[in-house]
Amino acid sequence: PECFEIERRLKEELDIPVMHDDQHGTAIISGAALINGLDVVDKKIGEITVVISGAGASAISCARHYVRLGVERSRILMCDSKGLLTKSRGEKGELNQYKMEFAQDRPESSLTDSMRGADVFLGLSKGGIVDGEMVASMADRPLIFALANPDPEILPEEVRAARSDAVIATGRSDYPNQINNVLGFPFIFRGALDVRAKSINEDMMLAATDALADLARKQVPESVKGAYEGTDITFGREYLIPKPFDRRVLYHVAPAVAEAAMKSGVARIDVDLG
């Protein structure tokens, strides 16, 4: 948890933008995939249950961001290596202050138990810890974001063997729906620097997520398709977020971040985004 304290102190002591990419970059980009994935499977964000495997900086930041996007905090089941984060475990001194933020008032249980009936799985832990039976126990039309690299918590082939209705994302470039921080930090910092922002705040993070989600719904130009020959780049199950080589990301995310900075009062200068 040291990164939380380091980030807090840097923000207090500096008047320049500070962002921890493993935390906020992952949250912003997976948040865009979550918005679009739920649209594809026709589910409402306020009604879903999200299981998160991992309880480190990325997991906690993603959970916080998902709450901002509309996920109910009580429906986020975060698991560390010992199972579900619960208030009873906190009372036994097993959880630090950051894990306690998402400790639920539920019986202690395993990752396997927690995944039963869940709508979304977000993996930020280690490879191979999820199997087909666990995926099969989830709700209809689940989203599986297995982001451990280089080996995801479960391979897409294993997910498809367990159920055909799942929408899958990984952190790898050799599968559809790559959730990679390269879609985030260059353009977030560009937007912040263009208006000389004093910080990167929640409004700017939400703006980046919305801009990425929106861009994925637009028609993809031939110049982008040419970089991904043989790949169907049309909004849907295998194209939830823009591709890393899509130059349009700069012109969608950076202005959105800059506008959010100006509206939220952290910009030192105003710029014309027209």
Stockholm file with secondary structure:
# STOCKHOLM 1.0

chainA/1-274         PECFEIERRLKEELDIPVMHDDQHGTAIISGAALINGLDVVDKKIGEITVVISGAGASAISCARHYVRLGVERSRILMCDSKGLLTKSRGEKGELNQYKMEFAQDRPESSLTDSMRGADVFLGLSKGGIVDGEMVASMADRPLIFALANPDPEILPEEVRAARSDAVIATGRSDYPNQINNVLGFPFIFRGALDVRAKSINEDMMLAATDALADLARKQVPESVKGAYEGTDITFGREYLIPKPFDRRVLYHVAPAVAEAAMKSGVARIDVDLG
#=GR chainA/1-274 SS CHHHHHHHHHHHHCSSCCCCIIIIIHHHHHHHHHHHHHHHHTCCGGGCCEEEECCSHHHHHHHHHHHHHTCCGGGEEEEETTEECBHHHHHTTCSCHHHHTTCBSSCCCCHHHHHTTCSEEEECSCTTCCCHHHHHTSCSSCEEEECCSSSCSSCHHHHHHHCSSCEEEESCTTSSSBCCGGGTHHHHHHHHHHTTCSCCCHHHHHHHHHHHHHHHTSCCCHHHHGGGTTCCCSSBTTBSSCCTTCTHHHHHHHHHHHHHHHHHTCCSSCCCCC
#=GC SS_cons         CHHHHHHHHHHHHCSSCCCCIIIIIHHHHHHHHHHHHHHHHTCCGGGCCEEEECCSHHHHHHHHHHHHHTCCGGGEEEEETTEECBHHHHHTTCSCHHHHTTCBSSCCCCHHHHHTTCSEEEECSCTTCCCHHHHHTSCSSCEEEECCSSSCSSCHHHHHHHCSSCEEEESCTTSSSBCCGGGTHHHHHHHHHHTTCSCCCHHHHHHHHHHHHHHHTSCCCHHHHGGGTTCCCSSBTTBSSCCTTCTHHHHHHHHHHHHHHHHHTCCSSCCCCC
//
